[in-house]
């Protein structure tokens, strides 16, 4: 997953836990600043980002590697 998704997830989690700094709160998702979102919106977006990040990570775990042995 992109670095943007990871940073956004960190900012959302910090906002949910009430430990976000001003730069985190000013990050925008869908045209709305994290600091202006309701807790429900923050939780919904966090869950969506977690699903995307986990799906991307699981895709990277099972790559097919093809080898050829000459005998």
Helices and strands as residue ranges (DSSP letters): H 3-16, H 22-25, E 28-29, E 32-33, G 34-36, H 39-61
